[in-house]
Amino acid sequence: MNWNGITVGYALSGSHCTFEEVMPEIQRFVDAGANVVPIVSHTLMTTDTRFGKSADWQKQLKDITGNELISTIVQAEPLGPSKLLDVLVIAPCTGNTTSRLANAITDSAVLMAAKAQMRNGRPIVLAISTNDGLGLNAANIAKLLVAKHIYFVPFGQDNPVQKPNSLVAKMDAVLETCEAALQGKQLQPLLIQRHN
């Protein structure tokens, strides 16, 4: 697929342990010719963890994309009227973000960007990373699986013995899932084996 002239909103919610895994995927979009607009959660903007410092993640996103971060609801709101994004990716998409999206709660830049995409009838691609995907969040995932214009990066259990409810997407399939979503298709197979 030719990504030249296509604008990808790449949103990151607070699954800090997944940030290192998704940065090369953002680079893949840039290398393919897409304009990537980084959209980040409050957690990414404010929290240092054992997986890295907030300032370092922010700098890496700006360096890869060449664009400023959208980090507030006010900054994300114009994405609707401007119809800027051809596709929005939320990767990683936490259980918290999944539950809010499934229940129409718009309380962050990431969710405002999703609301903008839904308003415009444009695709949203979710790459879930949640410890309760087969727990309380299973109902929210199910609601989103049947929602219009929402597509999932193939996912599976990452540690079924120690964390039987945990689901994580195959992060290196984000670009391919977006290609399918832009054609109105869900990349298959949706359910995959992730653990060893």
KEGUZA-695964 format. One record per atom (N, C-alpha, C, O): atom name; x, y, z. Coordinates in Angstrom, 2 decimals, padded with zeros to 5 digits, always signed. Each point is the difference from the previous one (the first is absolute). Layout:
# KEGUZA-695964
atom, x, y, z
CA, X, Y, Z
...
END
This chain:
# KEGUZA-695964
atom, x, y, z
N, +000.84, -001.19, +000.00
CA, -000.84, +001.19, +000.00
C, +000.88, +001.25, +000.00
O, +001.05, +000.02, +000.64
N, -001.47, +000.99, -001.35
CA, +000.71, +001.27, -000.03
C, -000.52, +000.90, +001.11
O, -001.16, +000.41, -000.01
N, +002.02, -000.10, +000.97
CA, -000.39, +000.80, +001.16
C, +000.24, +001.50, -000.23
O, -000.34, +000.81, +000.87
N, +000.91, -000.44, -001.99
CA, +000.23, +001.42, -000.27
C, -001.33, +000.74, -000.05
O, -000.94, -000.44, -000.68
N, +000.85, +001.57, +001.39
CA, -001.21, +000.78, +000.03
C, -001.03, -000.47, +001.01
O, -001.06, +000.60, +000.13
N, +001.37, -001.66, +000.61
CA, -000.92, -000.52, +001.02
C, +000.47, +000.47, +001.37
O, +001.18, -000.07, +000.33
N, -002.13, +000.56, +000.47
CA, +000.31, +000.45, +001.35
C, -000.51, -001.01, +001.02
O, -001.18, -000.35, +000.03
N, +002.11, -000.12, +000.78
CA, -000.29, -000.99, +001.03
C, +000.06, +000.68, +001.36
O, +001.01, +000.60, +000.36
N, -002.09, -000.69, +000.39
CA, +000.06, +000.41, +001.40
C, +000.49, -001.19, +000.78
O, -000.62, -001.06, -000.03
N, +001.73, +001.21, +000.74
CA, +000.53, -001.12, +000.79
C, -000.11, +000.38, +001.47
O, +000.76, +000.84, +000.50
N, -001.71, -001.47, +000.18
CA, -000.27, +000.33, +001.40
C, +000.55, -001.07, +000.92
O, -000.10, -001.19, -000.27
N, +000.69, +001.64, +001.36
CA, +000.54, -000.91, +001.00
C, -000.69, +000.25, +001.33
O, -000.02, +001.12, +000.50
N, -000.56, -002.18, +000.06
CA, -000.54, +000.10, +001.36
C, +001.01, -000.63, +000.95
O, +001.11, -000.35, -000.42
N, -001.47, +000.21, +001.70
CA, +001.01, -000.20, +001.04
C, +000.58, -001.36, +000.25
O, +000.38, -000.29, +001.14
N, -000.29, -000.58, -002.12
CA, +000.66, -001.29, +000.20
C, +001.50, +000.19, -000.23
O, +000.53, -000.32, -001.06
N, +000.14, +000.84, +002.09
CA, +001.41, +000.41, -000.13
C, +000.91, -001.15, -000.43
O, +000.99, +000.22, -000.70
N, -001.32, -001.44, +001.12
CA, +000.84, -001.15, -000.34
C, -000.01, -000.30, -001.49
O, +000.82, -000.79, -000.48
N, -001.73, +001.40, -000.27
CA, -000.14, -000.27, -001.43
C, +000.61, +001.09, -000.87
O, +000.13, -000.17, -001.21
N, +000.24, +001.30, +001.80
CA, +000.50, +001.13, -000.79
C, +001.20, -000.38, -000.87
O, +000.06, +000.37, -001.17
N, +000.88, -001.10, +001.75
CA, +001.19, -000.36, -000.77
C, -000.35, -000.86, -001.22
O, +000.65, +000.08, -001.03
N, -001.70, -000.89, +001.17
CA, -000.43, -000.87, -001.08
C, -000.70, +000.77, -001.12
O, +000.07, -000.41, -001.16
N, -000.74, +001.52, +001.49
CA, -000.75, +000.71, -001.04
C, +000.81, +001.08, -000.72
O, -000.36, +000.41, -001.10
N, +001.44, +000.06, +001.69
CA, +000.78, +001.05, -000.66
C, +000.48, -000.41, -001.40
O, -000.09, +000.81, -000.92
N, +000.60, -002.04, +000.72
CA, +000.38, -000.40, -001.36
C, -001.18, -000.05, -000.96
O, +000.16, +000.18, -001.21
N, -001.36, -000.42, +001.74
CA, -001.19, -000.03, -000.87
C, -000.35, +001.40, -000.48
O, -000.43, +000.18, -001.14
N, +000.61, +000.80, +002.00
CA, -000.21, +001.40, -000.42
C, +001.00, +000.35, -001.10
O, -000.34, +000.66, -000.98
N, +001.59, -001.10, +001.17
CA, +001.04, +000.24, -001.01
C, -000.36, -000.65, -001.33
O, +000.29, +000.56, -001.05
N, -000.93, -001.73, +001.08
CA, -000.41, -000.68, -001.24
C, -000.95, +000.87, -000.81
O, +000.11, +000.08, -001.22
N, -001.05, +000.58, +001.89
CA, -000.93, +000.89, -000.71
C, +000.75, +001.15, -000.65
O, -000.24, +000.34, -001.16
N, +001.16, +000.26, +001.93
CA, +000.78, +001.13, -000.52
C, +000.84, -000.45, -001.20
O, +000.03, +000.67, -001.03
N, +000.63, -001.82, +001.17
CA, +000.83, -000.52, -001.09
C, -000.83, -000.32, -001.25
O, +000.50, +000.08, -001.12
N, -001.78, -000.44, +001.33
CA, -000.88, -000.32, -001.13
C, -000.55, +001.26, -000.68
O, -000.64, -000.09, -001.04
N, +000.89, +001.27, +001.65
CA, -000.40, +001.25, -000.62
C, -001.18, +000.69, +000.65
O, -000.43, +001.06, -000.47
N, -000.12, -001.64, +001.55
CA, -001.16, +000.61, +000.66
C, +000.41, +001.20, +000.84
O, +001.12, +000.07, +000.50
N, -002.04, +000.87, -000.36
CA, +000.14, +001.07, +000.99
C, -000.61, -000.53, +001.29
O, -001.18, -000.34, +000.03
N, +001.99, +000.28, +001.04
CA, -000.47, -000.58, +001.26
C, -000.16, +001.11, +001.03
O, +000.94, +000.73, +000.31
N, -002.16, -000.63, +000.22
CA, -000.32, +000.98, +001.03
C, -000.05, -000.74, +001.33
O, -000.88, -000.83, +000.21
N, +001.82, +001.12, +000.71
CA, +000.01, -000.71, +001.29
C, -001.03, +000.60, +000.98
O, -000.07, +001.21, +000.19
N, -000.71, -002.10, +000.41
CA, -001.03, +000.39, +000.97
C, +000.27, -000.81, +001.25
O, +000.14, -001.22, -000.07
N, -000.06, +001.88, +001.21
CA, +000.44, -000.72, +001.20
C, -000.91, +000.25, +001.19
O, -000.66, +001.03, +000.11
N, +000.65, -002.01, +000.78
CA, -000.79, +000.09, +001.21
C, +000.70, +000.86, +001.04
O, +001.19, +000.27, -000.09
N, -001.96, +000.16, +001.08
CA, +000.53, +000.76, +001.13
C, +001.09, -000.82, +000.70
O, +001.00, +000.55, +000.46
N, -001.21, -001.87, -000.38
CA, +000.96, -000.87, +000.67
C, +001.36, +000.05, -000.68
O, +001.03, +000.10, +000.66
N, -001.01, -000.17, -001.99
CA, +001.28, +000.07, -000.70
C, +000.68, +001.34, +000.25
O, +001.22, +000.06, +000.12
N, -002.00, +000.99, -000.05
CA, +000.56, +001.35, +000.17
C, +000.54, +000.26, +001.40
O, +000.82, +000.90, +000.19
N, -001.26, -001.67, +000.80
CA, +000.32, +000.36, +001.38
C, +000.67, -001.07, +000.84
O, +000.42, +000.27, +001.12
N, -000.29, -001.49, -001.64
CA, +000.43, -001.10, +000.86
C, +001.32, -000.60, -000.45
O, +000.16, -000.41, -001.15
N, +000.79, +000.37, +002.08
CA, +001.25, -000.75, -000.19
C, -000.20, -001.39, +000.61
O, -000.53, -000.13, +001.10
N, +000.96, -000.90, -001.81
CA, -000.14, -001.36, +000.50
C, +001.32, -000.74, -000.19
O, +000.96, +000.55, -000.53
N, -000.93, -001.80, +000.96
CA, +001.21, -000.81, -000.21
C, +000.22, -000.28, -001.48
O, +001.07, -000.47, -000.40
N, -002.08, +000.75, -000.43
CA, +000.12, -000.21, -001.44
C, +000.49, +001.23, -000.74
O, +000.22, -000.04, -001.22
N, -000.03, +001.16, +001.94
CA, +000.52, +001.20, -000.64
C, -000.59, +001.27, +000.56
O, -001.02, -000.01, +000.69
N, +001.69, +001.11, -001.00
CA, -000.45, +001.31, +000.49
C, -000.93, +000.66, -001.01
O, +000.16, -000.15, -001.21
N, -001.13, +000.86, +001.74
CA, -000.97, +000.71, -000.82
C, +000.67, +000.89, -001.04
O, -000.35, -000.03, -001.17
N, +001.32, +000.82, +001.61
CA, +000.67, +000.94, -000.91
C, +000.69, -000.74, -001.15
O, +000.03, +000.49, -001.13
N, +000.53, -001.65, +001.42
CA, +000.69, -000.78, -001.04
C, -000.99, -000.54, -001.03
O, +000.28, +000.03, -001.20
N, -001.44, -000.53, +001.65
CA, -001.02, -000.49, -000.93
C, -000.53, +001.14, -000.86
O, -000.21, -000.16, -001.20
N, -000.01, +001.31, +001.83
CA, -000.49, +001.16, -000.74
C, +000.99, +000.40, -001.10
O, -000.39, +000.24, -001.14
N, +001.66, -000.19, +001.50
CA, +001.03, +000.39, -000.97
C, +000.08, -001.02, -001.14
O, +000.12, +000.38, -001.16
N, -000.19, -001.65, +001.50
CA, +000.08, -001.04, -001.02
C, -001.16, +000.11, -000.99
O, +000.19, -000.14, -001.20
N, -001.38, +000.40, +001.71
CA, -001.17, +000.16, -000.88
C, +000.16, +001.20, -000.93
O, -000.30, -000.08, -001.19
N, +000.78, +001.18, +001.73
CA, +000.21, +001.20, -000.83
C, +001.09, -000.25, -001.04
O, -000.14, +000.41, -001.16
N, +001.22, -001.08, +001.57
CA, +001.10, -000.26, -000.93
C, -000.43, -000.93, -001.14
O, +000.37, +000.23, -001.15
N, -001.15, -001.27, +001.46
CA, -000.42, -000.95, -001.02
C, -000.97, +000.65, -000.97
O, +000.13, -000.15, -001.22
N, -001.12, +000.86, +001.75
CA, -001.08, +000.51, -000.85
C, +000.28, +001.37, -000.60
O, -000.54, +000.34, -001.06
N, +001.37, +000.45, +001.72
CA, +000.23, +001.37, -000.44
C, -001.16, +000.91, +000.32
O, -000.05, +001.13, -000.50
N, -000.88, -001.58, +001.32
CA, -001.18, +000.78, +000.37
C, -000.08, +000.19, +001.51
O, +000.54, -000.78, +000.77
N, -001.23, +001.85, -000.39
CA, -000.24, +000.24, +001.42
C, -001.05, -000.97, +000.53
O, -000.84, -000.50, -000.76
N, +000.90, +000.24, +002.03
CA, -000.95, -000.92, +000.63
C, -001.34, +000.69, +000.24
O, -000.06, +001.16, +000.39
N, -001.01, -001.90, -000.63
CA, -001.33, +000.43, +000.43
C, -000.25, -000.69, +001.33
O, -000.06, -001.23, +000.07
N, -000.08, +002.02, +001.00
CA, -000.06, -000.60, +001.34
C, -001.18, +000.48, +000.84
O, -000.14, -000.40, +001.16
N, -000.71, +001.25, -001.74
CA, -001.15, +000.48, +000.76
C, -001.27, -000.14, -000.84
O, +000.06, -000.12, -001.22
N, -001.20, +000.13, +001.90
CA, -001.28, -000.06, -000.70
C, -000.16, +001.20, -000.93
O, -000.49, -000.14, -001.12
N, +000.91, +001.31, +001.58
CA, -000.11, +001.22, -000.80
C, +000.82, -000.12, -001.29
O, -000.46, +000.42, -001.06
N, +001.66, -001.00, +001.15
CA, +000.83, -000.18, -001.20
C, -000.59, -001.05, -000.94
O, +000.14, +000.11, -001.22
N, -000.81, -001.12, +001.78
CA, -000.54, -001.09, -000.83
C, -001.34, +000.33, -000.64
O, -000.35, -000.57, -001.03
N, -000.41, +001.48, +001.62
CA, -001.36, +000.30, -000.48
C, -000.04, +000.40, -001.48
O, -000.91, -000.45, -000.70
N, +001.84, +001.27, +000.19
CA, -000.07, +000.39, -001.41
C, +000.19, -001.16, -000.99
O, -000.26, +000.17, -001.19
N, +000.70, -001.33, +001.66
CA, +000.17, -001.14, -000.90
C, -001.33, -000.39, -000.66
O, -000.02, -000.53, -001.11
N, -001.09, +000.80, +001.80
CA, -001.31, -000.30, -000.57
C, -000.34, +000.89, -001.16
O, -000.14, -000.48, -001.13
N, -000.01, +001.80, +001.36
CA, -000.36, +000.91, -001.10
C, +001.00, +000.02, -001.15
O, -000.38, +000.15, -001.16
N, +001.68, -000.30, +001.49
CA, +001.02, +000.07, -001.05
C, +000.09, -001.27, -000.84
O, +000.54, +000.01, -001.11
N, -001.08, -001.11, +001.65
CA, +000.09, -001.30, -000.67
C, +001.45, -000.31, -000.38
O, +000.28, -000.50, -001.10
N, +000.63, +000.80, +002.02
CA, +001.43, -000.14, -000.28
C, +000.44, -001.45, -000.14
O, +000.82, -000.32, -000.86
N, -001.36, -000.57, +001.70
CA, +000.53, -001.36, +000.08
C, -000.73, -000.94, -000.96
O, -001.23, -000.08, +000.01
N, +002.00, -000.63, -000.82
CA, -000.58, -001.04, -000.85
C, -000.27, -001.26, +000.81
O, -000.99, -000.69, -000.23
N, +001.87, +000.41, +001.17
CA, -000.17, -001.15, +000.90
C, +000.59, +000.38, +001.35
O, +001.02, +000.70, +000.07
N, -001.66, -001.16, +001.00
CA, +000.51, +000.21, +001.36
C, +000.36, -001.35, +000.58
O, -000.81, -000.93, +000.00
N, +002.03, +000.83, +000.52
CA, +000.45, -001.20, +000.70
C, +000.10, +000.34, +001.48
O, +000.54, +001.05, +000.36
N, -001.05, -001.92, +000.50
CA, +000.27, +000.11, +001.43
C, +000.80, -001.23, +000.37
O, -000.54, -001.10, +000.12
N, +001.84, +001.30, +000.07
CA, +000.92, -001.11, +000.25
C, +001.16, +000.47, +000.87
O, +000.84, +000.77, -000.47
N, -000.78, -001.20, +001.70
CA, -000.88, -000.96, +000.65
C, -001.33, +000.61, +000.42
O, -000.09, +001.19, +000.30
N, -000.94, -002.03, -000.30
CA, -001.32, +000.39, +000.46
C, -000.28, -000.76, +001.30
O, -000.26, -001.21, -000.03
N, +000.32, +001.90, +001.14
CA, -000.17, -000.64, +001.30
C, -001.45, -000.41, +000.24
O, -000.90, +000.39, -000.73
N, +000.71, -001.18, +001.78
CA, -001.36, -000.35, +000.42
C, -000.79, +001.22, +000.39
O, -001.20, +000.08, -000.26
N, +001.86, +000.87, +000.89
CA, -000.64, +001.25, +000.40
C, -000.51, +000.76, -001.22
O, -001.15, +000.45, -000.02
N, +001.98, -000.33, -001.00
CA, -000.40, +000.69, -001.22
C, -001.08, -000.79, -000.73
O, -000.95, +000.59, -000.53
N, +001.09, -001.90, +000.49
CA, -001.01, -000.85, -000.64
C, -001.37, +000.21, +000.65
O, -001.00, +000.16, -000.70
N, +000.96, -000.17, +002.03
CA, -001.27, +000.13, +000.70
C, -000.62, +001.38, -000.23
O, -001.21, +000.11, -000.15
N, +002.02, +000.92, +000.13
CA, -000.52, +001.34, -000.23
C, -000.53, +000.15, -001.43
O, -001.07, +000.57, -000.21
N, +001.81, -001.08, -000.75
CA, -000.44, +000.08, -001.39
C, -001.31, -000.76, -000.20
O, -000.91, +000.48, -000.67
N, +000.81, -001.67, +001.26
CA, -001.20, -000.82, -000.15
C, -001.22, +000.64, +000.65
O, -001.14, -000.31, -000.36
N, +001.37, +001.21, +001.32
CA, -001.10, +000.62, +000.73
C, -000.11, +001.50, -000.25
O, -000.59, +000.74, +000.79
N, +001.17, -000.29, -001.92
CA, -000.15, +001.39, -000.47
C, +000.47, +001.04, +001.01
O, -000.62, +001.05, +000.14
N, +001.71, -001.34, +000.55
CA, +000.59, +000.96, +000.93
C, +001.18, +000.68, -000.70
O, +000.92, -000.67, -000.47
N, -000.96, +001.99, +000.41
CA, +001.04, +000.76, -000.69
C, +000.71, +000.89, +001.01
O, -000.39, +001.15, +000.21
N, +001.43, -001.69, +000.42
CA, +000.67, +000.75, +001.07
C, +001.51, +000.09, -000.19
O, +000.74, +000.22, +000.96
N, -000.29, -000.39, -002.21
CA, +001.44, +000.12, -000.28
C, +000.18, +000.36, -001.46
O, -000.94, -000.08, -000.80
N, +002.15, +000.47, +000.45
CA, +000.32, +000.31, -001.41
C, -000.21, -001.23, -000.88
O, -000.51, +000.11, -001.12
N, +000.90, -001.27, +001.62
CA, -000.13, -001.23, -000.77
C, -001.47, -000.28, -000.31
O, -000.34, -000.33, -001.14
N, -000.53, +000.45, +002.14
CA, -001.41, -000.28, -000.20
C, -000.70, +001.08, -000.81
O, -000.96, -000.29, -000.73
N, +001.40, +001.53, +000.83
CA, -000.54, +001.05, -000.84
C, +000.36, -000.26, -001.47
O, -000.82, +000.23, -000.89
N, +002.03, -000.70, +000.65
CA, +000.39, -000.35, -001.37
C, -000.86, -001.13, -000.53
O, -000.40, +000.01, -001.16
N, +000.10, -001.00, +002.01
CA, -000.87, -001.10, -000.40
C, -001.40, +000.50, -000.31
O, -000.62, -000.42, -000.98
N, +000.11, +001.32, +001.82
CA, -001.33, +000.58, -000.23
C, -000.02, +000.74, -001.33
O, -000.99, -000.07, -000.73
N, +002.06, +000.78, +000.40
CA, +000.10, +000.72, -001.28
C, -000.08, -000.97, -001.17
O, -000.68, +000.26, -000.99
N, +001.40, -001.38, +001.11
CA, -000.03, -001.00, -001.08
C, -001.40, -000.58, -000.18
O, -000.46, -000.19, -001.13
N, -000.21, -000.10, +002.25
CA, -001.36, -000.56, -000.09
C, -000.95, +001.00, -000.63
O, -000.86, -000.36, -000.80
N, +001.03, +001.63, +001.17
CA, -000.83, +001.06, -000.59
C, +000.16, +000.02, -001.52
O, -000.97, +000.21, -000.73
N, +002.19, -000.44, +000.27
CA, +000.29, +000.08, -001.42
C, -000.16, -001.34, -000.73
O, +000.20, -000.07, -001.22
N, -000.57, -000.97, +001.94
CA, -000.18, -001.31, -000.63
C, +001.28, -000.56, -000.56
O, -000.01, -000.67, -001.03
N, +001.11, +000.94, +001.71
CA, +001.31, -000.46, -000.45
C, +000.55, -001.07, +000.94
O, -000.42, -000.07, +001.16
N, +001.34, -000.77, -001.63
CA, +000.41, -001.16, +000.79
C, +000.84, +000.32, +001.24
O, +000.84, +000.91, +000.02
N, -001.12, -001.70, +001.01
CA, +000.77, +000.00, +001.25
C, +000.55, -001.42, +000.15
O, -000.74, -000.97, -000.10
N, +002.03, +000.88, +000.35
CA, +000.66, -001.30, +000.19
C, +000.49, -000.09, +001.43
O, +000.75, +000.86, +000.47
N, -001.18, -001.91, +000.24
CA, +000.37, -000.18, +001.40
C, +000.99, -001.16, +000.14
O, -000.22, -001.09, -000.52
N, +001.30, +001.35, +001.24
CA, +000.98, -001.03, +000.33
C, -000.02, -000.16, +001.52
O, +000.71, +000.70, +000.72
N, -001.54, -001.62, -000.26
CA, -000.25, -000.09, +001.43
C, +001.20, -000.54, +000.77
O, +000.78, -000.83, -000.50
N, -000.66, +001.31, +001.71
CA, +001.01, -000.46, +000.95
C, -000.62, +000.17, +001.38
O, +000.09, +001.06, +000.61
N, -000.73, -002.13, -000.13
CA, -000.75, +000.10, +001.25
C, +000.06, -001.29, +000.80
O, -000.11, -001.10, -000.55
N, +000.27, +001.24, +001.85
CA, +000.03, -001.17, +000.89
C, -001.39, -000.57, +000.27
O, -000.11, -001.08, +000.59
N, -000.96, +001.78, -001.00
CA, -001.34, -000.52, +000.27
C, -000.84, -000.16, -001.26
O, -001.22, +000.15, +000.04
N, +001.87, -000.46, -001.16
CA, -000.71, -000.18, -001.26
C, -000.97, -001.16, +000.02
O, -001.01, +000.02, -000.70
N, +001.31, -001.04, +001.47
CA, -000.92, -001.13, +000.15
C, -000.69, +000.04, +001.35
O, -000.61, -000.98, +000.43
N, +000.70, +002.13, +000.24
CA, -000.69, +000.22, +001.26
C, -001.12, +001.00, -000.23
O, -000.79, -000.14, -000.93
N, +000.73, +001.17, +001.78
CA, -001.07, +000.99, -000.11
C, +000.02, +000.75, -001.32
O, -001.04, +000.46, -000.47
N, +002.21, -000.34, -000.14
CA, +000.09, +000.75, -001.25
C, -000.44, -000.80, -001.22
O, -000.10, +000.55, -001.10
N, -000.17, -001.82, +001.27
CA, -000.45, -000.81, -001.14
C, -001.28, +000.58, -000.60
O, -000.17, -000.01, -001.22
N, -000.73, +000.51, +002.06
CA, -001.25, +000.58, -000.50
C, +000.26, +001.24, -000.85
O, -000.69, +000.22, -001.00
N, +001.67, +000.59, +001.40
CA, +000.33, +001.21, -000.76
C, +000.64, -000.35, -001.34
O, -000.30, +000.62, -001.02
N, +001.20, -001.61, +001.03
CA, +000.61, -000.44, -001.26
C, -001.08, -000.51, -000.94
O, +000.02, +000.28, -001.20
N, -000.97, -001.05, +001.75
CA, -001.09, -000.53, -000.83
C, -000.82, +001.13, -000.62
O, -000.38, -000.09, -001.17
N, +000.10, +001.14, +001.93
CA, -000.75, +001.14, -000.54
C, +000.75, +000.65, -001.16
O, -000.60, +000.39, -001.00
N, +001.91, -000.29, +001.13
CA, +000.79, +000.65, -001.04
C, +000.21, -000.90, -001.21
O, +000.15, +000.48, -001.12
N, -000.15, -001.80, +001.33
CA, +000.17, -000.92, -001.12
C, -001.14, +000.11, -001.01
O, +000.19, -000.26, -001.18
N, -001.36, +000.66, +001.65
CA, -001.15, +000.10, -000.92
C, -000.32, +001.44, -000.37
O, -000.99, +000.26, -000.68
N, +001.83, +000.68, +001.11
CA, -000.24, +001.41, -000.30
C, +000.49, +000.34, -001.41
O, +000.98, -000.56, -000.49
N, -001.68, +001.49, -000.15
CA, +000.38, +000.45, -001.34
C, +001.34, +000.73, +000.05
O, +000.28, +000.75, +000.94
N, +000.52, -000.97, -001.95
CA, +001.25, +000.73, -000.23
C, +001.08, -000.28, +001.06
O, +001.01, +000.70, +000.04
N, -001.19, -001.72, +000.81
CA, +001.02, -000.36, +000.98
C, +000.55, -001.37, -000.37
O, -000.74, -000.95, -000.24
N, +002.08, +000.89, +000.19
CA, +000.72, -001.21, -000.39
C, +001.04, -000.31, +001.07
O, +000.48, +000.89, +000.69
N, -000.14, -002.16, -000.56
CA, +000.95, -000.42, +001.01
C, +001.26, -000.57, -000.64
O, -000.06, -000.76, -000.96
N, +001.20, +001.13, +001.52
CA, +001.24, -000.70, -000.32
C, -000.15, -001.39, +000.60
O, -000.41, -000.12, +001.16
N, +000.72, -000.94, -001.91
CA, -000.14, -001.35, +000.55
C, +000.63, -000.12, +001.39
O, +001.08, +000.52, +000.26
N, -001.79, -001.23, +000.63
CA, +000.44, -000.08, +001.39
C, -000.19, -001.40, +000.56
O, -000.71, -000.83, -000.56
N, +001.38, +000.59, +001.70
CA, -000.12, -001.28, +000.68
C, +000.48, +000.12, +001.43
O, +000.42, +001.07, +000.44
N, -000.50, -002.18, +000.28
CA, +000.48, -000.03, +001.38
C, +001.52, +000.03, +000.00
O, +000.64, -000.78, -000.71
N, -000.07, +001.67, +001.50
CA, +001.46, +000.10, +000.04
C, +000.62, -000.86, +001.08
O, +001.18, -000.35, -000.08
N, -001.96, -000.01, +001.11
CA, +000.53, -000.82, +001.08
C, -001.17, -000.74, +000.67
O, -000.40, +000.36, +001.11
N, -000.14, -001.38, -001.77
CA, -001.23, -000.63, +000.48
C, +000.13, -000.72, +001.33
O, -001.01, -000.21, +000.68
N, +002.21, -000.16, -000.28
CA, +000.17, -000.71, +001.28
C, +000.01, +000.98, +001.16
O, -000.75, -000.17, +000.96
N, +001.59, +001.20, -001.04
CA, +000.13, +000.94, +001.12
C, -001.00, +001.15, -000.07
O, -000.36, +000.57, +001.03
N, -000.09, -000.21, -002.25
CA, -000.96, +001.10, -000.18
C, -001.07, -000.45, -000.99
O, -000.01, +000.46, -001.14
N, -000.89, -001.34, +001.55
CA, -000.94, -000.60, -000.95
C, -000.98, +000.97, -000.64
O, -000.59, -000.32, -001.04
N, +000.39, +001.49, +001.62
CA, -000.93, +000.98, -000.58
C, +000.68, +001.01, -000.91
O, -000.66, +000.83, -000.62
N, +001.98, -000.89, +000.53
CA, +000.77, +001.01, -000.73
C, -000.01, -000.25, -001.51
O, +000.20, -001.12, -000.46
N, -000.45, +002.20, -000.30
CA, +000.04, -000.05, -001.46
C, +000.92, +001.09, -000.52
O, -000.01, +001.13, +000.50
N, +000.81, -001.46, -001.50
CA, +000.90, +000.98, -000.62
C, -000.01, -000.21, -001.51
O, +000.02, -001.12, -000.49
N, -000.06, +002.24, -000.23
CA, +000.00, -000.05, -001.46
C, +001.38, -000.33, -000.54
O, +001.01, +000.16, +000.69
N, -000.98, -000.63, -001.92
CA, +001.24, -000.25, -000.72
C, +000.46, +001.35, -000.57
O, -000.36, +000.37, -001.12
N, +001.14, +000.35, +001.91
CA, +000.31, +001.39, -000.33
C, +000.68, +000.17, -001.35
O, -000.13, +001.05, -000.63
N, +000.85, -002.07, +000.16
CA, +000.66, +000.15, -001.30
C, -000.96, -000.21, -001.18
O, +000.43, -000.06, -001.15
N, -001.72, -000.06, +001.44
CA, -001.01, -000.09, -001.06
C, -000.86, +001.26, -000.09
O, -001.03, -000.01, -000.66
N, +001.46, +001.09, +001.33
CA, -000.80, +001.23, +000.00
C, -000.15, +000.57, -001.41
O, -001.11, +000.32, -000.42
N, +002.20, -000.20, -000.31
CA, -000.06, +000.59, -001.34
C, -000.90, -000.83, -000.92
O, -000.82, +000.56, -000.73
N, +000.97, -001.88, +000.76
CA, -000.81, -000.86, -000.86
C, -001.48, +000.08, +000.38
O, -000.87, -000.06, -000.87
N, +000.58, +000.20, +002.18
CA, -001.39, +000.13, +000.43
C, -000.59, +001.31, -000.51
O, -001.16, +000.06, -000.39
N, +001.98, +000.99, +000.39
CA, -000.47, +001.30, -000.52
C, -000.26, -000.07, -001.50
O, -000.97, +000.59, -000.49
N, +001.83, -001.29, -000.24
CA, -000.22, -000.16, -001.44
C, -001.35, -000.67, -000.26
O, -000.76, +000.44, -000.87
N, +000.47, -001.49, +001.63
CA, -001.29, -000.69, -000.15
C, -001.15, +000.91, +000.40
O, -001.03, +000.04, -000.68
N, +001.20, +000.69, +001.79
CA, -001.07, +000.88, +000.51
C, -000.35, +001.09, -001.01
O, -001.17, +000.35, -000.15
N, +002.17, +000.17, -000.54
CA, -000.26, +001.03, -001.00
C, -000.80, -000.55, -001.18
O, -000.57, +000.76, -000.79
N, +000.54, -002.08, +000.67
CA, -000.83, -000.65, -001.03
C, -001.30, -000.54, +000.60
O, -000.77, -000.69, -000.68
N, +000.52, +001.03, +001.96
CA, -001.23, -000.44, +000.65
C, +000.03, -001.45, +000.43
O, -001.05, -000.61, +000.17
N, +002.25, +000.04, +000.01
CA, +000.13, -001.41, +000.34
C, +000.74, -000.19, +001.32
O, +000.87, +000.80, +000.36
N, -001.23, -001.86, +000.36
CA, +000.71, -000.40, +001.21
C, +001.11, -000.98, -000.40
O, -000.26, -001.01, -000.65
N, +001.49, +001.31, +001.05
CA, +001.11, -000.92, -000.26
C, -000.27, -001.31, +000.72
O, -000.42, -000.01, +001.16
N, +000.65, -001.10, -001.84
CA, -000.24, -001.32, +000.56
C, +001.30, -000.81, +000.01
O, +000.90, +000.27, -000.79
N, -000.80, -001.26, +001.67
CA, -000.95, -000.32, +001.06
C, +000.04, +001.03, +001.12
O, +001.06, +000.56, +000.30
N, -002.18, -000.32, +000.30
CA, -000.09, +000.98, +001.08
C, +000.58, -000.55, +001.31
O, +000.71, +000.71, +000.71
N, -001.02, -001.95, -000.41
CA, +000.49, -000.63, +001.23
C, +001.23, -000.82, -000.33
O, -000.03, -000.87, -000.87
N, +001.12, +001.15, +001.57
CA, +001.27, -000.65, -000.28
C, +000.58, -000.58, +001.29
O, -000.44, +000.33, +001.10
N, +001.43, -001.19, -001.27
CA, +000.74, -000.52, +001.16
C, +001.22, +000.89, +000.21
O, +000.87, +000.08, -000.86
N, -000.82, +000.59, +001.99
CA, +001.10, +000.91, +000.30
C, +001.06, -000.62, +000.89
O, +001.18, +000.32, -000.12
N, -001.59, -001.18, +001.01
CA, +000.96, -000.53, +001.00
C, +000.85, -001.11, -000.62
O, -000.31, -000.53, -001.06
N, +001.39, +000.21, +001.77
CA, +000.91, -001.07, -000.47
C, -000.46, -001.34, +000.51
O, +000.63, -001.02, -000.28
END
